Amino acid sequence: MDWTGAILTLLLFIFAIMFLLKKNSSRNKSSPNLPPGPRTIPILGNLHMMDLKKPYRTMLEWSKEYGPIFRIKLGFQEMVVLTGYETIKEALVNQADVFADRPFVPIFEDTTKGFGLVFARGESWKVMRQFTLSTLREYGMGKRTIEDKITEECSVLMKTMETYAGKPFDVTTILTAAVSNIIVSILLGQRYEYEDTKFLQLLKIMSENIRISGSPAVLLYNLFPKLGFLLSARKIIMKNQKKLHDFIQTTFIEYLQDLDENDQRNFIESFLVQQREENMKMRNGGYFHNENLKSLVVDLFGAGTETVANTLRWAILLMMKYPEIQRKVQEEIANKIGDIQPRTSHRAKMPYTNAVIHEVQRFADIVPSNMPYATTMDITFKGFFIPKGMYIVPLLTSVLHDESQWEKPYEFYLEHFLDSERKFVKKDAFMPFSAGRRVCAGENLAKMELFLFFTSLLQKFTFQPPLGTSKDELDLTPAVGLTSIPMPFKTCAVLR
């Protein structure tokens, strides 16, 4: 029996007595209007039926039997799963205010305590989101100032790749560092060298936390938090989170010593100025306290690094897998840009490259399960009753692979974004950043980064598999985790 099976068996013993004593604890609420779903068993609910490594796959299978809206139970946690473009658009966009909350998820409550942005709720979330959006714009999101920082970072990255002289190497570390430097420049007002040990340690523990957060062990902890003392995964996450918070604490203490309210140089300084103003107005404090700052910076650091870096890794892997597509991208770059530095203004002139970037995002499916949502009030949704506070899973992978929206949903197929005249076509079902009130705050920044990094790299290099590896041997199976990342691979960046 593997460790997952052992834990499940242990759960049965530990919770058997609790189940018998807890009156009506596992009884489903009887209502003809509740969404349908698979039959549950005591204590485990539907957990025994779930692929714990990739839960979204099981949910996709259930949607074929129970429809686009169905109800499941994992342990004692009841959830409503939404699948397909039309259903998720109706919920997150058309009913945005109703589907705008976050549920209680133990591992994220442990790490954030409800502060920050991603897993915050209520008025604190609203205040932090508004501050984040306005401050990101202030520091150049979507503007020339941040574009200049990205192009400068592209130059450093390409010089670093040149040092490998066309020999095989793993792009993960330098690519992640390059992308991370963009959000770090906004948060801290500086960049780090790719060899900086402190920077590399921060990237390592952040990546480790994201990976472990999507593991079967943490899934079980979220469902049965009383068993947290048995799981080393939770201990690792909490230890890593403390290291991140300690670094941020030290950083903003340094800024406090030299804070000029009339000359704010980065995101942290802008927050600290708001904190001072709030403290002057309110005796008991408000939302701009240190706990919110630490969680907010960790949220932006993680989200601003992992998704873009992993998407670019997928892009390089896919260009090696499909060299004819890589060649056509390079031809368009040569015809539309030439040898000058790519800028965002070139994007409108480059339909093929734009289509490739969009299809990489769709195919990569970076966050297949999406972040969980919760309802802010009772609602009758498409004929089904969903109560206030219900844990909602808007299955993002079901949108990016919706057969009614995509001609070949499980293939890398550029015609998803190109019409018969080879012009770029925008698709409403393209939702890699989610949608609604909780849509990714850094979406515009991410789009700019993807275009500038991708075009700059393909302008300079041709990416090839190592000698002795054919393109057919390249594995497009994603690794297990909270995000969909490619399996480790090596590439040869050959100068053009």
C-alpha positions in Angstrom: 0.0 0.0 0.0 1.4 3.4 -0.9 1.5 6.3 1.5 -1.7 7.9 0.1 -3.6 4.7 0.7 -2.1 4.4 4.2 -3.3 7.9 5.1 -6.7 7.2 3.7 -6.9 4.1 5.8 -5.8 6.0 8.8 -8.4 8.6 8.1 -11.1 6.0 8.2 -10.1 4.9 11.7 -9.6 8.4 13.1 -12.8 9.8 11.9 -15.1 6.8 12.3 -16.0 7.7 15.9 -16.2 11.4 15.0 -18.6 10.5 12.2 -20.8 8.4 14.4 -21.0 11.1 17.1 -21.4 14.1 14.8 -25.1 14.2 14.3 -26.0 14.5 10.6 -22.5 15.5 9.8 -22.3 13.7 6.5 -26.0 13.8 5.6 -26.6 15.6 2.3 -29.0 18.4 2.4 -32.2 17.3 0.7 -33.3 19.6 -2.0 -34.4 18.8 -5.5 -32.7 21.9 -6.7 -29.2 21.1 -5.6 -26.8 20.1 -8.4 -26.4 16.4 -9.1 -23.2 14.5 -8.4 -21.6 11.1 -7.7 -22.7 9.0 -4.7 -20.8 9.7 -1.6 -19.6 7.4 1.2 -19.3 8.3 4.9 -16.2 10.4 6.0 -14.5 10.3 2.6 -17.3 11.6 0.5 -16.0 11.1 -3.1 -12.3 11.3 -2.1 -11.8 7.6 -2.8 -12.8 8.2 -6.4 -10.5 11.1 -7.0 -7.2 11.2 -8.8 -5.3 12.9 -6.0 -2.3 13.9 -8.2 -4.5 15.5 -10.8 -8.0 16.1 -9.4 -9.1 18.1 -12.4 -9.0 15.0 -14.5 -11.5 13.2 -12.3 -13.8 16.3 -12.4 -13.7 16.5 -16.1 -14.8 12.8 -16.3 -17.6 13.6 -13.8 -18.8 16.5 -15.9 -19.5 14.1 -18.8 -21.9 12.2 -16.6 -23.5 14.9 -14.4 -23.3 17.9 -16.7 -21.6 21.3 -16.5 -22.7 21.9 -12.9 -22.3 19.2 -10.3 -21.8 18.7 -6.6 -19.1 16.6 -5.0 -17.9 16.0 -1.4 -14.3 15.6 -0.4 -14.1 14.5 3.2 -16.6 16.8 4.9 -16.1 19.6 2.4 -18.9 20.0 -0.1 -18.1 21.7 -3.4 -19.9 22.7 -6.6 -17.8 22.3 -9.8 -18.5 24.5 -12.8 -17.3 23.3 -16.2 -17.3 24.6 -19.8 -17.0 28.1 -21.2 -20.6 29.1 -21.1 -21.2 28.0 -17.5 -18.0 29.6 -16.1 -18.5 32.8 -18.0 -22.1 33.1 -16.7 -20.8 32.6 -13.1 -17.6 34.6 -13.0 -18.5 37.3 -15.5 -22.3 37.7 -15.6 -22.8 36.9 -11.9 -19.4 38.3 -10.8 -20.6 39.8 -7.5 -22.1 36.5 -6.4 -19.0 34.4 -7.4 -16.4 36.7 -5.9 -15.4 35.3 -2.5 -12.8 32.7 -1.4 -13.5 29.6 0.7 -11.7 28.6 3.8 -8.7 26.5 2.7 -6.6 25.4 5.7 -3.2 25.5 4.1 -3.7 29.0 2.8 -5.3 30.1 6.0 -2.2 28.9 7.8 0.2 30.7 5.4 -1.8 34.0 4.8 -4.3 34.2 7.7 -6.7 35.8 5.3 -4.3 38.7 4.5 -2.8 39.7 1.2 -4.7 39.4 -2.1 -5.1 35.9 -3.5 -6.9 34.3 -0.5 -8.2 37.4 1.2 -11.9 38.0 1.7 -14.3 40.8 2.5 -13.4 44.5 2.8 -9.7 43.7 3.3 -9.5 42.0 -0.1 -11.3 44.9 -1.8 -8.9 47.5 -0.3 -5.8 45.4 -1.1 -6.9 44.7 -4.7 -7.7 48.4 -5.4 -4.4 49.4 -3.9 -2.5 46.7 -5.9 -4.1 47.6 -9.2 -3.5 51.4 -8.8 0.0 50.9 -7.6 1.0 48.5 -10.3 -0.3 51.1 -12.9 1.7 53.8 -11.0 4.9 51.8 -11.4 4.4 51.2 -15.1 2.1 48.2 -15.7 1.1 48.5 -19.3 3.3 51.5 -19.9 6.6 52.3 -21.5 8.5 52.4 -18.2 8.0 48.8 -17.3 8.4 47.8 -21.0 11.9 49.3 -20.8 12.7 47.2 -17.7 11.5 44.0 -19.5 13.6 44.7 -22.6 16.7 45.4 -20.4 16.1 42.1 -18.6 15.7 40.3 -22.0 19.2 41.5 -22.9 20.7 40.2 -19.7 18.9 36.8 -20.2 20.1 36.5 -23.8 23.7 37.3 -22.8 23.5 34.6 -20.1 22.1 32.1 -22.7 25.0 32.9 -25.0 27.5 31.7 -22.4 26.2 28.1 -22.9 27.6 28.3 -26.5 24.8 26.1 -27.9 25.4 23.3 -25.4 22.5 21.7 -23.5 21.3 23.4 -20.4 18.1 23.6 -18.2 16.5 27.0 -18.7 14.5 26.9 -15.5 16.8 28.9 -13.1 17.8 31.7 -15.4 14.4 32.1 -17.0 12.6 32.2 -13.6 15.1 34.7 -12.3 14.7 36.9 -15.4 10.9 36.9 -15.1 11.0 37.4 -11.4 13.2 40.4 -11.7 10.3 42.3 -13.4 7.9 42.0 -10.4 10.8 42.4 -8.0 11.8 45.7 -9.6 8.2 46.9 -8.9 8.1 45.5 -5.4 11.6 46.4 -4.2 12.8 48.9 -6.9 15.8 46.7 -7.8 16.9 43.6 -9.7 19.1 40.7 -8.7 21.9 38.9 -10.5 21.0 35.4 -11.6 23.7 34.0 -9.3 22.7 35.9 -6.2 22.4 33.2 -3.5 19.6 35.0 -1.5 17.6 35.6 -4.7 17.9 32.0 -5.8 16.9 30.8 -2.3 13.8 32.9 -2.4 12.9 31.5 -5.9 13.6 28.0 -4.7 11.3 28.1 -1.6 8.6 29.9 -3.5 8.6 27.3 -6.2 8.7 24.5 -3.6 5.7 25.9 -1.8 3.6 26.1 -5.0 4.6 22.6 -5.9 3.8 21.1 -2.5 0.6 23.1 -2.2 -0.8 21.0 -5.1 0.4 17.6 -3.7 -2.0 14.8 -2.5 -0.6 15.3 1.0 -1.8 18.9 1.2 -5.1 18.0 -0.5 -5.7 15.6 2.4 -4.6 18.2 5.0 -7.1 20.7 3.5 -9.9 18.2 3.9 -8.8 16.9 7.4 -6.7 19.7 9.0 -6.6 17.8 12.3 -4.1 15.5 10.7 -1.6 18.3 10.0 0.8 17.1 12.7 1.3 13.9 10.7 2.2 15.6 7.4 5.8 16.9 6.7 4.4 18.8 3.7 2.7 21.3 5.9 5.8 21.8 8.0 7.9 22.5 4.9 5.4 25.1 3.6 5.2 26.9 6.9 9.0 26.9 7.3 9.3 28.3 3.8 6.6 30.9 4.3 8.4 32.1 7.4 11.6 32.6 5.4 9.8 34.7 2.8 8.1 36.8 5.5 11.4 37.3 7.4 13.0 38.6 4.2 10.2 41.0 3.5 10.1 42.1 7.2 13.8 42.9 7.0 13.4 44.7 3.7 10.6 47.0 4.7 12.2 47.8 8.0 15.1 49.1 6.0 12.7 51.2 3.8 11.1 52.7 6.9 14.4 54.1 8.0 14.7 56.1 4.8 11.1 56.6 3.7 10.4 59.8 1.8 6.6 60.3 1.4 7.2 62.6 -1.5 9.5 60.2 -3.4 8.1 56.7 -3.4 10.3 54.4 -5.3 8.6 51.0 -5.2 5.5 49.1 -4.2 6.6 48.5 -0.6 7.3 52.2 0.0 3.9 53.1 -1.5 2.3 50.7 1.0 4.2 52.1 3.9 3.1 55.7 3.0 -0.5 54.5 3.0 0.1 52.8 6.3 1.4 56.1 7.8 -1.6 58.0 6.5 -4.0 55.4 7.8 -2.4 55.4 11.2 -2.8 59.1 11.5 -6.5 58.9 10.7 -7.4 55.7 12.7 -6.4 55.0 16.3 -7.2 51.2 16.0 -5.5 50.9 12.6 -7.1 49.6 9.4 -6.0 47.5 6.4 -2.5 48.8 5.7 -0.7 46.8 8.5 2.4 44.7 8.3 0.7 41.3 8.0 -1.2 42.5 4.9 2.0 43.8 3.4 3.9 40.6 3.9 1.2 38.4 2.4 0.6 40.9 -0.4 4.2 40.9 -1.4 4.5 37.1 -1.3 1.3 36.8 -3.4 2.6 39.2 -6.1 6.1 37.7 -6.0 4.8 34.2 -6.5 2.1 35.0 -9.1 4.4 37.4 -11.0 7.1 34.8 -11.3 5.7 31.3 -11.6 3.0 31.6 -14.2 5.0 33.6 -16.8 8.2 31.7 -16.3 6.4 28.3 -16.7 4.6 29.5 -19.7 7.9 30.5 -21.3 9.3 27.1 -20.5 6.4 25.5 -22.3 7.0 27.9 -25.2 10.6 26.8 -25.6 9.7 23.1 -25.3 6.9 23.5 -27.9 9.2 25.3 -30.3 11.6 22.4 -30.1 8.7 20.0 -30.6 7.4 21.9 -33.6 10.5 23.4 -35.3 8.5 24.4 -38.4 6.4 26.7 -36.2 9.5 28.1 -34.6 10.9 28.8 -38.1 7.7 30.7 -39.1 7.8 32.8 -36.0 11.4 33.7 -36.7 10.5 34.6 -40.3 7.8 36.9 -39.1 10.2 38.5 -36.6 12.7 39.1 -39.4 10.1 40.6 -41.7 8.2 42.8 -39.2 11.0 43.7 -36.7 14.3 42.9 -38.3 17.3 43.3 -35.9 15.8 46.0 -33.7 14.7 45.3 -30.1 11.1 44.0 -30.1 8.5 46.3 -28.5 4.9 45.8 -27.6 3.9 48.1 -30.5 5.1 45.3 -32.9 2.5 42.8 -31.6 -0.3 44.1 -33.8 1.9 43.5 -36.9 2.7 40.0 -35.9 -0.5 37.8 -36.1 1.4 34.5 -36.3 3.6 35.1 -33.3 0.7 36.4 -31.3 -1.3 33.3 -32.2 1.7 31.1 -31.1 1.9 32.8 -27.7 -1.9 32.5 -27.1 -1.9 28.9 -28.1 1.1 28.2 -25.8 -1.0 29.6 -22.9 -4.1 27.7 -23.9 -2.2 24.4 -24.4 0.0 24.8 -21.3 -3.1 25.2 -19.1 -0.9 26.6 -16.3 -3.6 26.6 -13.5 -6.0 23.7 -14.6 -8.1 23.7 -11.5 -8.2 27.5 -11.1 -8.2 29.1 -7.6 -11.3 28.1 -5.6 -14.1 30.6 -5.4 -17.0 30.9 -2.9 -20.5 32.4 -3.2 -21.3 35.7 -1.4 -25.1 34.9 -1.3 -27.7 32.3 -2.0 -28.3 32.0 -5.8 -30.4 29.9 -8.2 -27.9 29.3 -11.0 -29.0 27.7 -14.2 -31.9 26.0 -12.3 -29.8 24.8 -9.4 -29.7 26.2 -5.8 -26.3 27.1 -4.6 -26.1 28.4 -1.0 -24.1 31.3 0.3 -20.5 30.3 1.2 -20.4 27.3 -1.1 -17.0 26.2 -2.2 -16.9 26.7 -6.0 -14.4 25.1 -8.4 -14.6 26.9 -11.8 -12.6 24.3 -13.7 -10.4 26.5 -15.9 -9.0 23.5 -17.9 -12.6 22.8 -19.0 -12.7 26.2 -20.6 -9.3 26.0 -22.3 -10.3 22.6 -23.7 -14.0 23.1 -24.3 -14.8 21.2 -27.5 -17.6 23.7 -28.4 -15.0 26.5 -28.5 -11.8 24.9 -29.8 -11.5 22.8 -32.9 -8.7 20.6 -31.6 -8.7 21.2 -27.9 -6.1 18.7 -26.9 -3.6 19.5 -29.7 -1.2 22.4 -30.2 -3.1 24.0 -33.1 -2.4 27.6 -34.2 -5.7 27.8 -36.2 -7.4 28.3 -32.9 -6.2 31.9 -33.1 -5.8 32.4 -36.9 -8.5 32.9 -39.5 -8.5 31.7 -43.1 -6.5 34.9 -44.1 -3.9 34.2 -41.3 -5.1 37.1 -39.3 -5.1 36.9 -35.5 -8.5 36.0 -34.0 -9.4 36.9 -30.4 -11.4 34.2 -28.6 -13.7 34.9 -25.6 -13.0 31.4 -24.3 -9.3 32.3 -23.8 -9.2 32.6 -20.0 -5.7 31.6 -18.8 -5.9 34.4 -16.2 -9.4 33.4 -15.0 -12.2 36.0 -15.1 -14.5 38.1 -13.0 -13.7 39.9 -9.8 -10.8 37.6 -9.0 -9.1 37.8 -12.4 -5.3 38.0 -12.2 -4.3 41.5 -11.1 -1.1 41.3 -13.2 -2.7 40.1 -16.4 -1.6 43.1 -18.5 2.0 42.9 -17.2 2.1 39.1 -17.9 0.9 39.6 -21.5 3.6 42.2 -22.1 6.3 40.0 -20.6 5.3 37.0 -22.6 5.4 38.9 -25.9 8.7 40.7 -25.2 10.6 37.7 -23.8 9.3 35.2 -26.4 10.1 37.4 -29.5 13.4 38.5 -28.1 14.5 35.0 -27.5 13.4 33.7 -30.9 14.9 36.7 -32.6 18.3 35.7 -31.2 18.2 31.9 -30.9 16.9 28.7 -32.4 16.0 26.2 -29.7 16.9 22.6 -30.4 16.8 19.3 -28.5 20.2 18.1 -27.3 22.2 16.0 -29.7 20.7 12.5 -29.8 17.2 13.5 -28.8 14.6 13.7 -31.5 11.6 16.0 -31.3 9.4 13.0 -31.0 11.0 12.1 -27.7 10.1 15.4 -26.1 7.5 14.8 -23.4 4.6 17.2 -23.3 3.1 15.6 -20.2 2.8 18.2 -17.4 4.4 17.5 -14.0 2.2 17.1 -10.9 1.4 20.1 -8.8 -0.9 23.1 -8.2 0.3 24.5 -11.5 0.9 22.7 -14.8 4.6 22.8 -15.5 6.6 20.9 -18.1 8.7 18.0 -17.1 12.4 18.9 -16.7 14.2 19.2 -20.0 17.3 20.6 -21.6 17.6 22.8 -24.6 20.3 24.1 -26.9 20.0 27.8 -27.6 21.8 28.1 -31.0 22.7 31.6 -32.1 21.0 32.6 -35.3 
